[in-house]
Amino acid sequence: MGLIEKYLDLMPPEIQAIPKENIVTLGEGSTPLWRADRLKEYLNEKYGRFESDIYLKDEGKNYPTGSFKDRGMTTAVSYEKFLGRKAEICASTGNTLAAAATFCARAGIKLFGLLPDGKVALGKISQAFACGAEVIQVRGNFDEAFRIVKEIVAKNPDIGLLNSLNPNRMPGQMTGAYEICDKLGRAPTYHYIPVGNAGNITAYWWGYKKYIEIGKIQPFNRPAMRGYQAAGAAPIVLNRIVESPETVASAIRIGNPARWEDAKTARRESVGIIDSVTDEEILEAYALLPRLEQIFCEPASAASVAGLIKDVKMRRLYFDKSYIAVCVLTGHGLKDPVTAERVFTKNPIVVDAKFDAVMDVIKM
Ligand code: AN7
């Protein structure tokens, strides 16, 4: 069941009013929430006094494109199709582009995608080309591409905007919070999430607030939003625009987030935090997850778990028995095969195509 149908009652009136024939759905949402007991054990052994349950929201398992962006595209692109729009545009670090390209292809809408040249993971660009998007690589970073996109939309009202400033992306992305609460029967104590443009932290917070509003979770069960930027791209943490953001987590290589103010509101209202993790900490979590929990996510996603590890290391939170920490893993590891190869395939073993040569390696 698509997300609009699954959570129809919770969709805003304009989404509810979209006629059925305009709904674009491709299997998005309903992703697993895994209990990460081995990660819990690891943290308890390494740092002590870690007694909370950890759950990983595995957004890499979204259809059709393997990231959380599929959630917001079903609502946004359905609405654009209903409007009869012929062309859409977005700037992207990759995953928005891949999702927009795929949903637009289904809707029969032309998509233009502006990317920071040379800084987008290979899998994401391939997904966009595969679906026939018009990909324009800009010699500059995401923020520069996004500035141009906003100008284009302002001057060409016929072109729709699919970045997270599009309000119709939000109801789709809010469903991530609904799914977590539905599965747990409550909200988590702490909600860990990577922050780039800050659309997702905003959507999750709005989703939890919605569930409080309709009585599905208790007001005292309000989760603390714990957002993590990459240290080289941490404008919200530093409280200033970062002109030249740099991080191995290319998805969150953003120096001027579109939903900056909303993220600050989410932080304040949830009594949460927006902090940064270094590339080293990101890659440590990135490598830990497949070994401990068999989840291969992309580097940006690992920022959520890196944030949890940082909180544990610094002992700045209680992790009591009755508490629950949820980490959102936003995108699939296969999105970024180049980083995967660099991190995991350090010394590939190559031998002659002979029994003995292979047995020499196996040595059993
Ligand atoms: C895997 O695709 O901004 O804070 O243009 O791809 O809601 O931006 C991607 C962001 C985290 C950050 N994890 O979410 C884009 C884009 C992954 C991502 C984020 C992104 P937001």
Residues whose N, C-alpha, C, O or C-beta is under 5 A from the ligand:
A	BS01	AN7	A91 S92 T93 G94 N95 T96 L97 P194 V195 G196 N197 A198 G199 N200 I201 A251 A300 S301 T330 G331
